[in-house]
Amino acid sequence: MAATSRCQAETEPLLSTEGSLQASASVTCPAKQPRPEELRHAPTPRRELSLQLMLAAPVAFTVLCRVGMMLTDLAVLGHLSGSALAAASAALIWMNVVLSPIFRGFAPALNVLSAQALGADNPALAGQWALIAVLACSGYGVCVGAAWWWGEAVLLGIGADPAIAAEAGVFMRYS
């Protein structure tokens, strides 16, 4: 076999059909030169930045919408009364504390694990990770519901005003 054909055949087995090891250490391959079409699509800093922004835009939009929902609640309740604003603020603090493991734990872990599975061309594994995340988040959702249902008792336990804690409890039960 010629040296040039060995350099081009990267998937050639090391063992021949007779079972003896082929001597390929003496063959030197020239460096692979990029083809013109590869040079045309070579990543530039501007292209990398645009790709990163395309990936980040949906996440940023989701975060802005989530914050926008909370700000809308606070703006509307602030026009009703000061106690309603205080109750909604206290309730939203407790609600965000309880939801942090989902936004800071389950969701990023699913992103990483699914990306690795899809990068390894294993969509079945990505589906398994998604199923595990759905089941874990569903189980945690029961805990979130209980924490929000009894949020008034938690706020009273940390020393909140009873009237504000009662309004916050109603806010949490209907959120």
C-alpha positions in Angstrom: 0.0 0.0 0.0 1.5 3.4 -0.9 2.2 6.0 1.7 -0.2 8.6 0.2 -3.1 6.2 0.4 -2.4 5.6 4.1 -2.5 9.3 4.8 -5.8 9.6 3.1 -7.5 6.6 4.7 -7.9 7.6 8.3 -10.2 4.7 9.1 -7.9 2.0 7.9 -7.6 -0.8 10.6 -4.3 -1.3 12.3 -4.6 -5.1 12.1 -4.5 -6.7 8.7 -6.8 -9.6 7.8 -4.2 -12.1 8.8 -4.0 -10.6 12.3 -0.5 -9.1 12.2 0.1 -5.5 13.1 0.8 -3.3 10.1 3.9 -1.1 10.2 2.7 2.4 9.8 5.2 4.3 12.0 7.5 5.0 9.1 4.8 6.7 7.1 4.7 10.5 7.4 1.7 12.4 6.2 1.9 15.9 4.9 -0.1 18.5 6.9 -3.7 18.8 5.6 -4.1 22.0 3.7 -7.5 23.7 4.1 -9.6 23.8 1.0 -10.8 27.1 -0.4 -14.4 26.5 0.7 -13.2 25.8 4.3 -11.4 29.1 4.3 -14.5 30.9 3.2 -16.4 29.6 6.3 -13.5 30.0 8.8 -14.8 31.5 12.0 -14.0 35.2 12.4 -14.5 37.2 15.6 -17.5 38.9 14.1 -19.1 35.6 13.1 -18.4 34.1 16.5 -20.0 37.1 18.2 -23.1 36.8 16.0 -23.4 33.1 16.7 -23.1 33.7 20.4 -25.7 36.4 20.3 -28.1 34.2 18.3 -27.7 31.6 21.1 -28.1 34.1 23.9 -31.0 36.0 22.5 -33.8 33.5 23.4 -32.4 33.1 27.0 -32.1 36.8 27.5 -35.7 37.3 26.1 -37.0 34.7 28.5 -35.3 36.3 31.5 -36.6 39.7 30.5 -40.1 38.4 30.2 -39.9 36.8 33.6 -38.7 39.9 35.2 -41.3 41.9 33.3 -44.1 39.8 34.7 -42.9 40.5 38.3 -42.5 44.2 37.6 -46.0 44.4 36.1 -47.4 42.8 39.2 -45.6 45.3 41.4 -46.6 48.3 39.3 -50.3 47.4 39.3 -50.3 46.6 43.0 -48.3 49.7 43.8 -51.2 51.7 42.4 -53.7 49.9 44.7 -52.1 50.5 48.0 -48.8 50.5 49.9 -49.7 47.4 51.8 -50.5 45.5 48.6 -47.1 46.5 47.2 -45.4 45.4 50.4 -47.2 42.1 50.4 -46.5 41.4 46.8 -42.8 42.3 47.3 -42.5 40.0 50.3 -44.4 37.2 48.4 -42.2 37.5 45.3 -39.0 37.3 47.4 -40.2 34.1 49.0 -41.4 32.7 45.6 -38.0 33.5 44.0 -36.1 31.8 46.8 -38.2 28.7 46.4 -37.9 28.6 42.6 -34.1 29.2 42.6 -33.2 25.5 42.5 -35.2 25.1 39.3 -33.7 28.2 37.5 -30.2 27.7 39.0 -30.0 23.9 39.2 -32.4 21.7 37.2 -32.6 23.9 34.0 -28.9 24.6 33.6 -28.0 20.9 34.3 -30.5 19.8 31.7 -29.0 22.3 29.2 -25.5 20.9 29.7 -26.5 17.2 29.7 -28.7 17.5 26.7 -26.2 19.5 24.7 -23.5 16.8 25.4 -25.9 14.0 24.4 -26.9 15.8 21.2 -23.3 16.7 20.5 -22.5 13.0 20.8 -25.3 12.3 18.3 -27.3 10.5 20.9 -30.8 12.0 20.8 -32.2 9.1 22.9 -29.9 10.0 25.8 -31.0 13.7 25.5 -34.6 12.5 25.7 -33.8 10.4 28.8 -32.2 13.5 30.4 -35.3 15.6 29.5 -37.6 12.9 31.1 -35.5 12.8 34.2 -35.6 16.6 34.5 -39.4 16.7 34.0 -39.9 14.1 36.7 -37.5 15.9 39.1 -39.1 19.3 38.4 -42.6 17.7 38.9 -41.6 16.3 42.2 -40.0 19.6 43.2 -43.2 21.4 42.0 -45.1 19.7 44.7 -42.7 21.2 47.2 -43.0 24.6 45.6 -46.7 24.4 45.8 -46.5 23.6 49.5 -44.0 26.4 50.2 -46.2 28.9 48.4 -49.4 27.6 50.1 -47.9 28.0 53.6 -45.8 31.1 52.6 -47.8 33.2 55.1 -46.6 31.1 58.0 -43.0 31.4 56.7 -43.3 35.2 56.5 -44.8 35.3 60.0 -42.0 33.1 61.2 -39.3 35.6 60.0 -41.1 38.5 61.6 -43.2 40.1 58.9 -46.2 42.3 59.8 -49.3 40.0 60.2 -51.5 42.0 57.8 -48.8 42.1 55.1 -48.1 38.4 55.6 -51.8 37.6 55.2 -52.0 39.6 51.9 -48.8 37.9 50.7 -50.2 34.5 51.5 -53.2 35.2 49.3 -50.9 36.5 46.5 -48.8 33.3 46.7 -51.8 31.0 46.7 -53.2 32.6 43.5 -49.9 33.0 41.7 
